[in-house]
Amino acid sequence: MKYVKVIGLVMLMSGCTSSYHNLNTDGSNSLGGGFADHKVHEGLYSIVAKTNFAPWADFSTAHKMFKRRATELCKSENFKSVRVKESQYEHIPTAGLVKYIISQVNGYVICNPEAITDEEAEKLIQASYKVSAGSQ
């Protein structure tokens, strides 16, 4: 019986750390994972990709989700990622040894790098900050 509990715990802890869940349309996910995006400008999107909670950081899975969403938005793998950052946080703070960590990757994608330069994208990103700050 002891082995069954240990095997069950290992299976639970090593479960899938990704959930391709659209946080924009479907709301939050109890496991913590999913993606959110918004259009900054034609051909320029902001994306946040989060893993489901796990006892370890899993940036590889978060990057895969980011890339998958970028490919969908751009309708091609011909995009350029800019300002990509990794972060992690506890989904549910615990006092125990096992943590419930969500790994997150956020950044921007330029769908057609030949049409929008990095400098133009930066100006559009900065302008979107000013617009969102002014609407608060």
N, C-alpha and C positions, 0 to 999 in steps of 0.2 A: 504494500500500500504506500509505503514511503517513497518508493521509486516512481509510482504513478503520479504522486504529487510533484515530485521534482521534475519529471518529464513534462507535466502540464504547465508548470511555472516556466520552464525553459521555452516551451512552445509559445506561451503567451508573451514572454519578453522578446522573443525573436520574430514575432509576427511582422506583418507588412507594416512598414513605417510610412507608406505613402497612401494618399487618398486623393484621387483626382476629382476633387469636389470644388465646384464653382462657388466661392464665398460671396460673390456679387449677387448671384441669382438664387442660390440655395440657402444662404445664411451660414451661420457658424456650424462647425462639425464638433461633436462631443469628443472626438479623438484628437482634435486640434488641427488637423491637416487640411490642405486645400490650396486654392490659388485665388487671387483677386487681381484685377487689372483695370486700367482705365486709359482711354485714348487721350493723349496729350495734344496731339496734332495728327493730321493725316500722315500715316506711316511711322508714327512714333508713339509707343505705348509704355506705360509703367506696369510692371508685373511684380507681385509678391507671391512666392511659393513657399508653403510650409509643410513639413512632414507631420505625420501623426506622432503622438508622443512615444518615446522609447527611452530606455535607460542609458542611451548614448547619443551623441551628436551624429547626425547622418546628412552631411551637406551634399554628398553625392546624389542622394535621392532628391533633395530639394533642387539641385541644379538640373536634374533630368526633368523634373516637373516644370521648371522655369523654361527650359528649352522646348518642351512639348507645347506649352502654351504659346510661346513665341512663334513656333512653327505654325500653329493654328491661326493666330492673329495675322501673321504675315503671309500666310498661304504658301510658304516656301521656307526652306532652310537657309535661304540667302538673306540673313539678317545680321546685324551687328549688335552685340550687347555692350552697354556702357553703364558706368556707375554701379556696377554689381557689387553688392556687399553681403556678407554672411553674418548671421547672428543666431543666438540660441537663448532660450529662456525656459524656465520650468512651467509646464502646463498646470500642474497642481503642486504647490510647494509641499514638500514632505520633510519630516524630521528623520526618516529612516535612511538606509544606505541606498536604496533604489530611488532614482530620480525619474521624473516624467518630463523628459527634455523634448522640446520642439525646436527643430533646426529650420532656419528661415533664410531664403535668398531673395533679395529684392534688387531691382534695377530697372533699366530701360532698354528697349529694343528699337533699333532703327530698321524698319522693314526693307528699305532699299537704300543701302549705303551709298550708292552712286547718286541718288537724288537728294539726300540730306547729309551734309557734312557733319562731323563731330561738333564743330563750332556752331553750326546752325541748330543742331539738336540741343546743345548746352543752353543757347539763348532761349529756345522754346521751353526747356525744362525750367529755367529761371523765371520766365514769364508765367508759367503755370503756378509756381510758388506764390508769386505776387497776386495772382487772381484768387487763389484759394485763401491766402491770408486776408485779402480784402473782403471776402465774403463771410468772414467769421464775425 
